[in-house]
Amino acid sequence: MAEEGQKELYDSPEEEIRALEQKLEQKKREFASGGAEIPHEKEILREVLREHIEQARPQVPQESTAVPPAAATHILTDGLKKKADELKEKGKRAEQVRHLVEVALTRTIHEAVKVAESATPYLLDELHDHLVDDYYEKLVALRKIKAL
């Protein structure tokens, strides 16, 4: 796993899922060792995914105002650029989010974040919410966690 502050890159959705599973288990242990009430597993996953998405987002140095935020975004590969362009053309937000979730599940969350920020950055919150549900269901289906 990368050190805090470093971006993690994954070669496949399966590799990213394994990393998310590890982060979920670590977060559960943190809650258990803290002595506080342990939230529902889906809420823990929500927090893990929020942190995961934040790591995928480009970090713009705060002291530098010379580079506009649009110029500081990730450089996209041709395939991701095409996905971002397709996303810009889609009119309905639900369709845009579905498309982003598809990128996250078939490629990686980091790539979905790149596409969302290149196309329409305001979709990140909706992407996060949908991913919590989709990844939770996927982890339950794989019997990595128990549904409540």
VOTI-507545 format. One record per atom (N, C-alpha, C): atom name; residue in three letters; x, z, y; residue number from 1. Coordinates in steps of 0.001 Angstrom, whole numbers, always signed. Example, Ala and Ser with C-alpha at 12.3 -4.5 7.8 and 13.67 -1.06 7.14 Angstrom:
# residues 2
   atom   res         u         w         v     n
      N   ALA    +13190     +7800     -5690     1
     CA   ALA    +12300     +7800     -4500     1
      C   ALA    +13200     +7800     -3300     1
      N   SER    +12850     +7080     -2250     2
     CA   SER    +13670     +7140     -1060     2
      C   SER    +12900     +7870       +30     2
This chain:
# residues 148
   atom   res         u         w         v     n
      N   MET      +823        +0     -1175     1
     CA   MET        +0        +0        +0     1
      C   MET      +870        +0     +1243     1
      N   ALA      +392      -655     +2284     2
     CA   ALA     +1170      -728     +3516     2
      C   ALA     +1080      +582     +4267     2
      N   GLU     +2085      +819     +5104     3
     CA   GLU     +2071     +2026     +5910     3
      C   GLU      +970     +1917     +6944     3
      N   GLU      +537     +3073     +7461     4
     CA   GLU      -489     +3085     +8482     4
      C   GLU       -35     +2254     +9667     4
      N   GLY      -950     +1451    +10203     5
     CA   GLY      -619      +616    +11334     5
      C   GLY      -195      -789    +10930     5
      N   GLN      +221      -976     +9674     6
     CA   GLN      +594     -2293     +9200     6
      C   GLN      -638     -2965     +8623     6
      N   LYS      -687     -4275     +8734     7
     CA   LYS     -1788     -5028     +8157     7
      C   LYS     -1471     -5298     +6691     7
      N   GLU     -2487     -5154     +5864     8
     CA   GLU     -2324     -5432     +4446     8
      C   GLU     -2876     -6823     +4169     8
      N   LEU     -2153     -7606     +3421     9
     CA   LEU     -2597     -8936     +3064     9
      C   LEU     -2837     -8971     +1569     9
      N   TYR     -3911     -9626     +1182    10
     CA   TYR     -4285     -9683      -223    10
      C   TYR     -4370    -11137      -652    10
      N   ASP     -3944    -11380     -1873    11
     CA   ASP     -3957    -12738     -2396    11
      C   ASP     -5298    -13121     -3015    11
      N   SER     -6123    -12120     -3332    12
     CA   SER     -7402    -12405     -3973    12
      C   SER     -8403    -11302     -3647    12
      N   PRO     -9689    -11603     -3802    13
     CA   PRO    -10701    -10564     -3591    13
      C   PRO    -10541     -9405     -4581    13
      N   GLU    -10100     -9711     -5797    14
     CA   GLU     -9927     -8665     -6804    14
      C   GLU     -8847     -7670     -6380    14
      N   GLU     -7758     -8199     -5824    15
     CA   GLU     -6679     -7339     -5348    15
      C   GLU     -7167     -6456     -4198    15
      N   GLU     -7964     -7046     -3327    16
     CA   GLU     -8497     -6286     -2201    16
      C   GLU     -9484     -5223     -2687    16
      N   ILE    -10291     -5546     -3683    17
     CA   ILE    -11231     -4575     -4240    17
      C   ILE    -10472     -3405     -4845    17
      N   ARG     -9389     -3678     -5565    18
     CA   ARG     -8588     -2588     -6136    18
      C   ARG     -8054     -1679     -5027    18
      N   ALA     -7587     -2279     -3945    19
     CA   ALA     -7078     -1483     -2823    19
      C   ALA     -8204      -650     -2204    19
      N   LEU     -9385     -1249     -2076    20
     CA   LEU    -10524      -509     -1529    20
      C   LEU    -10942      +637     -2454    20
      N   GLU    -10890      +398     -3748    21
     CA   GLU    -11202     +1459     -4711    21
      C   GLU    -10236     +2622     -4548    21
      N   GLN     -8949     +2304     -4388    22
     CA   GLN     -7952     +3362     -4198    22
      C   GLN     -8206     +4130     -2907    22
      N   LYS     -8516     +3411     -1843    23
     CA   LYS     -8805     +4060      -566    23
      C   LYS    -10055     +4936      -673    23
      N   LEU    -11059     +4463     -1415    24
     CA   LEU    -12287     +5231     -1607    24
      C   LEU    -11998     +6523     -2360    24
      N   GLU    -11213     +6432     -3422    25
     CA   GLU    -10851     +7631     -4186    25
      C   GLU    -10041     +8603     -3336    25
      N   GLN     -9124     +8075     -2543    26
     CA   GLN     -8316     +8930     -1671    26
      C   GLN     -9199     +9640      -646    26
      N   LYS    -10155     +8918       -84    27
     CA   LYS    -11050     +9509      +920    27
      C   LYS    -11925    +10580      +271    27
      N   LYS    -12372    +10349      -962    28
     CA   LYS    -13167    +11353     -1679    28
      C   LYS    -12351    +12620     -1888    28
      N   ARG    -11074    +12443     -2285    29
     CA   ARG    -10203    +13607     -2485    29
      C   ARG    -10003    +14366     -1178    29
      N   GLU     -9859    +13638       -75    30
     CA   GLU     -9704    +14284     +1234    30
      C   GLU    -10922    +15139     +1561    30
      N   PHE    -12118    +14597     +1318    31
     CA   PHE    -13335    +15369     +1575    31
      C   PHE    -13405    +16588      +665    31
      N   ALA    -13064    +16392      -612    32
     CA   ALA    -13137    +17496     -1571    32
      C   ALA    -12139    +18598     -1229    32
      N   SER    -10942    +18221      -813    33
     CA   SER     -9938    +19232      -501    33
      C   SER    -10199    +19907      +843    33
      N   GLY    -10993    +19272     +1700    34
     CA   GLY    -11299    +19838     +3010    34
      C   GLY    -12332    +20946     +2943    34
      N   GLY    -13027    +21052     +1855    35
     CA   GLY    -14016    +22106     +1686    35
      C   GLY    -15344    +21815     +2367    35
      N   ALA    -15449    +20719     +3101    36
     CA   ALA    -16698    +20372     +3773    36
      C   ALA    -17645    +19713     +2775    36
      N   GLU    -18890    +19586     +3185    37
     CA   GLU    -19876    +18923     +2338    37
      C   GLU    -19467    +17468     +2157    37
      N   ILE    -19492    +17004      +926    38
     CA   ILE    -19080    +15631      +624    38
      C   ILE    -20276    +14710      +875    38
      N   PRO    -20090    +13712     +1764    39
     CA   PRO    -21192    +12785     +2032    39
      C   PRO    -21461    +11883      +832    39
      N   HIS    -22593    +11185      +886    40
     CA   HIS    -22947    +10217      -149    40
      C   HIS    -21819     +9189      -255    40
      N   GLU    -21577     +8723     -1448    41
     CA   GLU    -20464     +7811     -1707    41
      C   GLU    -20549     +6539      -859    41
      N   LYS    -21755     +6094      -595    42
     CA   LYS    -21925     +4903      +219    42
      C   LYS    -21449     +5154     +1651    42
      N   GLU    -21642     +6351     +2158    43
     CA   GLU    -21165     +6698     +3495    43
      C   GLU    -19637     +6767     +3528    43
      N   ILE    -19047     +7241     +2456    44
     CA   ILE    -17583     +7271     +2368    44
      C   ILE    -17061     +5838     +2348    44
      N   LEU    -17723     +4969     +1590    45
     CA   LEU    -17329     +3561     +1539    45
      C   LEU    -17473     +2919     +2920    45
      N   ARG    -18518     +3283     +3657    46
     CA   ARG    -18714     +2763     +5012    46
      C   ARG    -17490     +3085     +5878    46
      N   GLU    -17005     +4313     +5790    47
     CA   GLU    -15843     +4725     +6570    47
      C   GLU    -14584     +3995     +6109    47
      N   VAL    -14416     +3856     +4798    48
     CA   VAL    -13250     +3151     +4256    48
      C   VAL    -13248     +1692     +4731    48
      N   LEU    -14408     +1033     +4671    49
     CA   LEU    -14479      -357     +5111    49
      C   LEU    -14260      -483     +6612    49
      N   ARG    -14757      +467     +7394    50
     CA   ARG    -14540      +436     +8840    50
      C   ARG    -13036      +468     +9128    50
      N   GLU    -12329     +1381     +8458    51
     CA   GLU    -10875     +1483     +8643    51
      C   GLU    -10175      +210     +8160    51
      N   HIS    -10646      -332     +7042    52
     CA   HIS    -10064     -1539     +6467    52
      C   HIS    -10224     -2721     +7430    52
      N   ILE    -11391     -2852     +8019    53
     CA   ILE    -11652     -3937     +8966    53
      C   ILE    -10824     -3749    +10226    53
      N   GLU    -10705     -2515    +10691    54
     CA   GLU     -9891     -2257    +11877    54
      C   GLU     -8440     -2649    +11646    54
      N   GLN     -7938     -2424    +10437    55
     CA   GLN     -6562     -2822    +10113    55
      C   GLN     -6411     -4332    +10127    55
      N   ALA     -7485     -5049     +9819    56
     CA   ALA     -7422     -6509     +9762    56
      C   ALA     -7486     -7139    +11142    56
      N   ARG     -7992     -6410    +12108    57
     CA   ARG     -8142     -6957    +13456    57
      C   ARG     -6794     -7004    +14164    57
      N   PRO     -6611     -8016    +15010    58
     CA   PRO     -5352     -8101    +15756    58
      C   PRO     -5269     -6982    +16776    58
      N   GLN     -4089     -6423    +16923    59
     CA   GLN     -3880     -5351    +17890    59
      C   GLN     -3198     -5930    +19116    59
      N   VAL     -3834     -5763    +20263    60
     CA   VAL     -3275     -6237    +21522    60
      C   VAL     -2620     -5047    +22199    60
      N   PRO     -1344     -5146    +22561    61
     CA   PRO      -687     -4028    +23240    61
      C   PRO     -1445     -3676    +24523    61
      N   GLN     -1704     -2375    +24720    62
     CA   GLN     -2490     -1943    +25863    62
      C   GLN     -1764     -2146    +27176    62
      N   GLU      -440     -2023    +27188    63
     CA   GLU      +293     -2142    +28443    63
      C   GLU      +406     -3593    +28898    63
      N   SER      +136     -4532    +28026    64
     CA   SER      +268     -5939    +28373    64
      C   SER     -1090     -6518    +28725    64
      N   THR     -1242     -6945    +29962    65
     CA   THR     -2467     -7618    +30372    65
      C   THR     -2211     -9095    +30614    65
      N   ALA      -976     -9547    +30399    66
     CA   ALA      -621    -10935    +30638    66
      C   ALA     -1230    -11870    +29604    66
      N   VAL     -1472    -11377    +28381    67
     CA   VAL     -2022    -12205    +27314    67
      C   VAL     -3509    -11922    +27207    67
      N   PRO     -4361    -12910    +27467    68
     CA   PRO     -5798    -12679    +27334    68
      C   PRO     -6163    -12436    +25879    68
      N   PRO     -7220    -11628    +25624    69
     CA   PRO     -7591    -11307    +24246    69
      C   PRO     -7811    -12534    +23374    69
      N   ALA     -8368    -13604    +23908    70
     CA   ALA     -8613    -14796    +23100    70
      C   ALA     -7307    -15387    +22587    70
      N   ALA     -6246    -15299    +23360    71
     CA   ALA     -4961    -15861    +22938    71
      C   ALA     -4251    -14960    +21945    71
      N   ALA     -4704    -13713    +21817    72
     CA   ALA     -4030    -12764    +20945    72
      C   ALA     -4626    -12736    +19543    72
      N   THR     -5615    -13573    +19242    73
     CA   THR     -6232    -13555    +17927    73
      C   THR     -5281    -14131    +16894    73
      N   HIS     -5619    -13887    +15627    74
     CA   HIS     -4802    -14387    +14520    74
      C   HIS     -4749    -15911    +14548    74
      N   ILE     -3653    -16443    +14107    75
     CA   ILE     -3548    -17874    +13911    75
      C   ILE     -4218    -18177    +12582    75
      N   LEU     -5150    -19115    +12597    76
     CA   LEU     -5918    -19423    +11396    76
      C   LEU     -5307    -20600    +10647    76
      N   THR     -5394    -20531     +9333    77
     CA   THR     -5001    -21677     +8520    77
      C   THR     -6057    -22759     +8719    77
      N   ASP     -5777    -23959     +8254    78
     CA   ASP     -6738    -25049     +8422    78
      C   ASP     -8073    -24718     +7766    78
      N   GLY     -8012    -24123     +6580    79
     CA   GLY     -9248    -23772     +5876    79
      C   GLY    -10061    -22725     +6621    79
      N   LEU     -9382    -21710     +7156    80
     CA   LEU    -10097    -20683     +7901    80
      C   LEU    -10589    -21224     +9236    80
      N   LYS     -9837    -22109     +9854    81
     CA   LYS    -10269    -22732    +11107    81
      C   LYS    -11552    -23515    +10865    81
      N   LYS    -11590    -24232     +9736    82
     CA   LYS    -12787    -24999     +9399    82
      C   LYS    -13972    -24057     +9210    82
      N   LYS    -13745    -22912     +8524    83
     CA   LYS    -14814    -21928     +8326    83
      C   LYS    -15294    -21387     +9672    83
      N   ALA    -14358    -21106    +10578    84
     CA   ALA    -14727    -20596    +11903    84
      C   ALA    -15539    -21633    +12663    84
      N   ASP    -15128    -22902    +12580    85
     CA   ASP    -15869    -23965    +13257    85
      C   ASP    -17268    -24122    +12668    85
      N   GLU    -17367    -24037    +11337    86
     CA   GLU    -18678    -24108    +10699    86
      C   GLU    -19562    -22956    +11165    86
      N   LEU    -18953    -21801    +11286    87
     CA   LEU    -19691    -20618    +11699    87
      C   LEU    -20210    -20765    +13125    87
      N   LYS    -19406    -21346    +14001    88
     CA   LYS    -19839    -21555    +15385    88
      C   LYS    -21054    -22468    +15450    88
      N   GLU    -21118    -23407    +14514    89
     CA   GLU    -22212    -24364    +14510    89
      C   GLU    -23506    -23759    +13978    89
      N   LYS    -23419    -22719    +13209    90
     CA   LYS    -24617    -22099    +12645    90
      C   LYS    -25322    -21319    +13749    90
      N   GLY    -26598    -21541    +13887    91
     CA   GLY    -27330    -20942    +14997    91
      C   GLY    -27833    -19536    +14731    91
      N   LYS    -28278    -19257    +13567    92
     CA   LYS    -28926    -17971    +13296    92
      C   LYS    -27912    -16920    +12888    92
      N   ARG    -28063    -15734    +13457    93
     CA   ARG    -27119    -14651    +13188    93
      C   ARG    -27108    -14273    +11708    93
      N   ALA    -28253    -14218    +11082    94
     CA   ALA    -28313    -13851     +9663    94
      C   ALA    -27517    -14840     +8813    94
      N   GLU    -27618    -16099     +9161    95
     CA   GLU    -26867    -17133     +8434    95
      C   GLU    -25371    -16981     +8680    95
      N   GLN    -25008    -16637     +9913    96
     CA   GLN    -23604    -16425    +10234    96
      C   GLN    -23046    -15253     +9440    96
      N   VAL    -23788    -14169     +9388    97
     CA   VAL    -23337    -12982     +8658    97
      C   VAL    -23235    -13290     +7171    97
      N   ARG    -24217    -14002     +6618    98
     CA   ARG    -24184    -14368     +5195    98
      C   ARG    -22936    -15193     +4907    98
      N   HIS    -22611    -16088     +5798    99
     CA   HIS    -21423    -16926     +5637    99
      C   HIS    -20154    -16065     +5665    99
      N   LEU    -20086    -15104     +6573   100
     CA   LEU    -18929    -14210     +6659   100
      C   LEU    -18794    -13346     +5408   100
      N   VAL    -19917    -12843     +4904   101
     CA   VAL    -19894    -12035     +3682   101
      C   VAL    -19383    -12886     +2520   101
      N   GLU    -19798    -14142     +2484   102
     CA   GLU    -19318    -15047     +1432   102
      C   GLU    -17803    -15209     +1509   102
      N   VAL    -17271    -15356     +2723   103
     CA   VAL    -15817    -15465     +2894   103
      C   VAL    -15156    -14175     +2410   103
      N   ALA    -15726    -13024     +2777   104
     CA   ALA    -15141    -11739     +2380   104
      C   ALA    -15140    -11552      +869   104
      N   LEU    -16199    -11971      +207   105
     CA   LEU    -16307    -11757     -1231   105
      C   LEU    -15552    -12803     -2050   105
      N   THR    -15403    -14002     -1504   106
     CA   THR    -14720    -15042     -2268   106
      C   THR    -13254    -15176     -1887   106
      N   ARG    -12903    -14706      -697   107
     CA   ARG    -11508    -14728      -262   107
      C   ARG    -11077    -13285       -45   107
      N   THR    -10979    -12843     +1202   108
     CA   THR    -10664    -11443     +1476   108
      C   THR    -11390    -11011     +2742   108
      N   ILE    -11521     -9696     +2909   109
     CA   ILE    -12148     -9146     +4106   109
      C   ILE    -11325     -9520     +5332   109
      N   HIS    -10013     -9475     +5195   110
     CA   HIS     -9146     -9817     +6326   110
      C   HIS     -9414    -11242     +6810   110
      N   GLU     -9625    -12159     +5891   111
     CA   GLU     -9918    -13533     +6289   111
      C   GLU    -11282    -13626     +6950   111
      N   ALA    -12267    -12877     +6451   112
     CA   ALA    -13594    -12870     +7078   112
      C   ALA    -13516    -12323     +8496   112
      N   VAL    -12698    -11301     +8699   113
     CA   VAL    -12517    -10728    +10042   113
      C   VAL    -11881    -11770    +10965   113
      N   LYS    -10881    -12478    +10483   114
     CA   LYS    -10244    -13516    +11290   114
      C   LYS    -11260    -14579    +11700   114
      N   VAL    -12072    -15015    +10734   115
     CA   VAL    -13072    -16042    +11008   115
      C   VAL    -14093    -15519    +12019   115
      N   ALA    -14563    -14297    +11831   116
     CA   ALA    -15558    -13724    +12739   116
      C   ALA    -15017    -13625    +14156   116
      N   GLU    -13791    -13153    +14304   117
     CA   GLU    -13226    -13009    +15637   117
      C   GLU    -12955    -14358    +16286   117
      N   SER    -12633    -15364    +15501   118
     CA   SER    -12398    -16691    +16061   118
      C   SER    -13703    -17363    +16465   118
      N   ALA    -14754    -17088    +15713   119
     CA   ALA    -16043    -17728    +15984   119
      C   ALA    -16871    -16907    +16963   119
      N   THR    -17191    -15697    +16569   120
     CA   THR    -18080    -14843    +17361   120
      C   THR    -17754    -13388    +17068   120
      N   PRO    -16882    -12782    +17836   121
     CA   PRO    -16420    -11421    +17558   121
      C   PRO    -17524    -10370    +17487   121
      N   TYR    -18650    -10584    +18131   122
     CA   TYR    -19719     -9600    +18099   122
      C   TYR    -20313     -9419    +16709   122
      N   LEU    -20012    -10303    +15795   123
     CA   LEU    -20557    -10205    +14439   123
      C   LEU    -19838     -9180    +13561   123
      N   LEU    -18732     -8606    +14030   124
     CA   LEU    -17969     -7679    +13191   124
      C   LEU    -18789     -6470    +12747   124
      N   ASP    -19601     -5922    +13626   125
     CA   ASP    -20425     -4773    +13233   125
      C   ASP    -21412     -5144    +12143   125
      N   GLU    -22047     -6292    +12288   126
     CA   GLU    -22994     -6718    +11257   126
      C   GLU    -22285     -7049     +9952   126
      N   LEU    -21117     -7652    +10059   127
     CA   LEU    -20332     -7930     +8858   127
      C   LEU    -20006     -6621     +8150   127
      N   HIS    -19577     -5636     +8893   128
     CA   HIS    -19248     -4329     +8324   128
      C   HIS    -20447     -3750     +7581   128
      N   ASP    -21622     -3737     +8210   129
     CA   ASP    -22813     -3180     +7577   129
      C   ASP    -23177     -3912     +6295   129
      N   HIS    -23102     -5223     +6324   130
     CA   HIS    -23430     -5995     +5123   130
      C   HIS    -22397     -5790     +4025   130
      N   LEU    -21144     -5681     +4411   131
     CA   LEU    -20110     -5472     +3399   131
      C   LEU    -20252     -4127     +2713   131
      N   VAL    -20660     -3115     +3456   132
     CA   VAL    -20872     -1805     +2829   132
      C   VAL    -21859     -1960     +1687   132
      N   ASP    -22987     -2614     +1949   133
     CA   ASP    -23988     -2802      +899   133
      C   ASP    -23474     -3665      -235   133
      N   ASP    -22849     -4802      +104   134
     CA   ASP    -22397     -5737      -927   134
      C   ASP    -21267     -5159     -1783   134
      N   TYR    -20284     -4526     -1145   135
     CA   TYR    -19180     -3949     -1899   135
      C   TYR    -19651     -2741     -2707   135
      N   TYR    -20548     -1972     -2154   136
     CA   TYR    -21089      -829     -2892   136
      C   TYR    -21761     -1328     -4174   136
      N   GLU    -22609     -2335     -4042   137
     CA   GLU    -23295     -2886     -5215   137
      C   GLU    -22299     -3476     -6216   137
      N   LYS    -21269     -4122     -5702   138
     CA   LYS    -20259     -4713     -6588   138
      C   LYS    -19497     -3622     -7344   138
      N   LEU    -19138     -2551     -6651   139
     CA   LEU    -18413     -1458     -7303   139
      C   LEU    -19314      -740     -8318   139
      N   VAL    -20591      -600     -7994   140
     CA   VAL    -21533        +1     -8950   140
      C   VAL    -21650      -894    -10177   140
      N   ALA    -21770     -2210     -9944   141
     CA   ALA    -21884     -3157    -11055   141
      C   ALA    -20655     -3126    -11950   141
      N   LEU    -19494     -2922    -11354   142
     CA   LEU    -18260     -2856    -12131   142
      C   LEU    -18046     -1465    -12744   142
      N   ARG    -19008      -582    -12484   143
     CA   ARG    -18979      +810    -12967   143
      C   ARG    -17782     +1585    -12445   143
      N   LYS    -17322     +1210    -11249   144
     CA   LYS    -16216     +1930    -10626   144
      C   LYS    -16743     +3179     -9951   144
      N   ILE    -18020     +3127     -9529   145
     CA   ILE    -18667     +4294     -8948   145
      C   ILE    -20079     +4369     -9509   145
      N   LYS    -20690     +5524     -9407   146
     CA   LYS    -22035     +5731     -9922   146
      C   LYS    -23031     +5610     -8786   146
      N   ALA    -24101     +4867     -9040   147
     CA   ALA    -25148     +4733     -8038   147
      C   ALA    -25978     +6000     -8010   147
      N   LEU    -26392     +6388     -6825   148
     CA   LEU    -27261     +7554     -6677   148
      C   LEU    -28642     +7146     -6293   148
